[in-house]
Amino acid sequence: MRGTLYIVSTPIGNLEDITLRALKVLKNVRIIAAEDTRHTQKLLHHYDIHTQQTSYHDHNKEEKAEILIAKLTEGNDVALVSDAGTPGISDPGYYLIKRAIEENIKIIPIPGPTASIAALSISGLPTDAFVFEGFLSAKKVARQKRLKELSSERRTIIMFETPRRVSSSLEDISAILGDRRIVITRELTKMFEEVIRDRVSGVIDKIKGKSLKGEITIIIEGAQEEIIADTADLKAYLEILMQQDGISLKDAVSKASKDLNLPKNKVYREALKINKTAH
């Protein structure tokens, strides 16, 4: 008989966040395929588990997947784990799972923690419909292009980001998606767990100058129904603010962007045209 591939969720921080079933599987399988064997060893040591490990990560996934498939075909049970959370979510686990499906190998999920859902559950943003984006591109042009594609997405948006890129990504989110409600979570379930809830501009101010560390999840409010949909109406609204109400160009742009849920760069361009005509 062929073996079974178990997709085992492990803690995203606190080692106590693991199910009894997961511990039983990790003890009983023949091999644990781990993203980083040194990292997983801490978990195994904590629960006195001595199962053999082998590395399975993004740089060896194709070669190692074939070795693991062979082991499974020979009748050995294998547990796949990632460094944290549920395997296959923004990590190379999907490749092994896909190969196992192609080879008609039985796959069993062992549910547990995942940072995306943990962050969403405490965000205070709508949870009835949401979309998971994973990591945005490290390249600015590609990142901005994807954000533009997401600008009309009405569902709550979940994404991951690295500490090094989070500030530049938030600036792009502000410019393209507008000053929406947003939640940043960092180091969930760990000692230095942090949750920041605010508009995008507020979060940018709060993290300015800080050196953030650890895993970061971003939850973004979905696009709201636009009060004013076309440029003609945007122009009329800006004229009321700038000419009748006497609000400065900068403040008018900020207010219109927030009130109409439009990107600031679009509103700013229109405000410049009105300001030029008035003078």
N, C-alpha and C positions, 0 to 999 in steps of 0.2 A: 504493500500500500504506500501511496505517496504521503509525504508529510504535509503539515498545515503551516501556512504563513500567518502569524499573528501580528496585527498592527497595534502596538501597545502604546497607549498614552502615558506619559510620565510627567512628574511635577514641572511647573514652569518656574518654580523657585523653592517654595516650602516643601521639604521632603515628605511631609505628612500628607500631601495632596496626591495620594496614589490609592487605587482601589485594591481590595483584598484579592480580587480576581487577577489583576495585573501582576501582583507579587507571586501568585500561584503559577501563572504562565511563565514568568521570568525564571522561576526555580525549576520548572519542569521541561522547558524546551531544550533542544540539543545545543543550539547556537543563538546568541544574541547579536544581531547586526546593528551596530551603534554608529551614529554620526561621528562621535568622538569617544573612543573607548575610555580615555582617562576621565572624562566628565561622567560617563555612565558608571564607572567603577565606584565613584563616591556614593551613588545611589545603591548599588549592589552591596557595597561594604556596610552601609547603614542598616540594611535589612538582612545581612548575613547570607547573601546569595552568591554562589560560586560557579555559576554557569559560564561556560567558555564564551568569550566575545570575539568578534571580528569587526574590522572597520568597514563602514559603508558610507561614503560621502560623495560630494559633487564631483570630485576629481577622479574617483575610481569606480563610479556607479556602473558603467557599462561592463567593465571587466569583472567586477565583484558580483554583479547581478547574475552573471552566467554561472559563477561558482556556487552561489546560493541556490539558484534554480536546480543545479545538479544535486546538491545536498537534499533539497526538498523532494526531488524525483526519486532519490534513494530511500526515502521514508523518514527523513529527519525533520522534526518540527523546528521552525525558525521564528524568532521574535524580532520584529523591526522596531527600533526606538530612535527618536531624534534627541538632540541635546535637551530640548524642553518642549512639552506639550504633545500634540498629536502628529505623528509622522505623516508625510505627504502634503502638509500645508506649508507652502513656500519653502520646501526642502526637496532633496533628491529622492525621497521615498516613492514618489509617483512612478519613477522609472522601474523599480523592482516590482511594484504592484502591477504595472502594466504587463511586464514580462510574465508574472505569475498567472495573470488572466489568460494570456496567450497560450500558456502551457497547461491550462485547465487545472491549476493547482488551487486547492481550497484556501480561501482567505477569510480570516475572522477578525473583526475589529474588537479591541478591548478599550472601550470609551474612557475618557478622562479629561484632564485639563486642556484648554487651548487658550492662548492669550487673547485672541480676537474676540471670542465670546465672553470671556471674563471681563474684558474692558467694556464691551457693549452693555453688559448686564448692569454696570454701575454708572453708565454714561448719563442717563437721564434723557437721552435722545430716543426717538421712536425705534422700537424693536420689532414691530410687526412685519417690516420688510426692510432688508438691508442687502448690501453688496460688498463682497470682500475683494480688495484690489491687490493685496500683497504689498510688495515694495514698488514704489515709483522708480523710474529710471534715474540713475546717477547723473545722466547727461541732461543738462538744463533744457535744451530744445525739445528733446523727447519727453521729458517730464511735463513741460508746459503744454505740449501737444495732447498728452493723455488727459491732463486736467481740463483742457478745453472740451474734449470729448465727454468728460464727466459733468460738465457745467449744467446740463439739463437733467441729470439723474435725480429723481425725486426720492429714491430710497436713501436711508442712512448709509454712509460710506465708511468702510473700515479699511485701514491700511497700516502697514508696518513702516518704520523708518529708522535709520541709524542715527546715533547721537551727533555724528559729524555733519550729517546733511539736513537735520531737522529744521534748522533756522532758515536755510535757503528754500526748503520745500514749503514752509509756512508762508514765506514771502510770496511765492508763486501761487499758493492757494488763495491768499488774500487778493492778489491782483486779478486772478482769473475767476475764482468762484465767489468773490465778494466777502464781506465781513460776516460770515455765518457763525452760528454757534458751533463750538468745537470742543473736544475733550482730548487731552493728552494723558496717557497713563505710562508710567515708567516703573520697572522693577516690581511688577505686581506679585504679591504674596511674599516678597522678600522684606528684609529689615528696613530698607530705605524706599519702600513703596510710596509713590507720589501720583496724585491725580489732580490735574488742572482743568477746570471748567470755565469757559469764557467765550467771548467772540474771538475770532482769529487775531484781531489787532491786540486784544487784551493778553492773549497767550504769548504773542510775540514780545510784548513789553515785559511780561513776567519772566521769560527765560533769557532775556537779553543780558549778555555778559556772563551767563552761567555756563559751566562746563558739565553738561548732562552726560550721564553714564547709564549703561544697561539697555535692556530691550525696551523699545518705545512703540506704543500702539496709538494711532490717531483715529478718532471717531469724528466724522464730519456730518453736520446736518444736511439732509437732502435739499435739492432745489425746491423753493416754494413757488406757488402760482404767482406769476408776475402781475403786479398791480397795473403796470404800464408796459406794454409789450413791444411797441415799435419806437423808432427813433423820433418820429414826429411828437409823440406824447412825452418822451424823455426831454426833448427840447422845451416843450411847453412847461414842464414841471421845473426844469432848471431856471427858466426865465422868471417864473414866479418866485423862486427862492432868491435868485441873484438880483433881480430888478425890483420886484414889488416888496419883498421882505428884507432886502438889503444885506443878505448873507454873503460873506466872502466866497470867492471861487473855491477855495480849499474846503471850507465847511459845507458848501452846497454840494460838492462832489461826494463828500463823505456821507451826507444825509441822504442824497438821492441813491447812492449805491446801496445803503442799508435799507431804505424804505422800499426800493423797487427790486432789491435782490439782483442787482446788475453788477458786473465786474467794474472795479474802479477805473481801470484804464479806458474802458468804453465811455463811461460817464465823463471822465476828464477830457477826452478828445472833444466831446460835444460841448462841454463847458467852455473850452478854449475858443471854439467857433463863436459862441454867443458873446463871450467877452471881447473878442476881436471886432465883431459887428457893432457892439455898443460903443466902441471907442473909434 
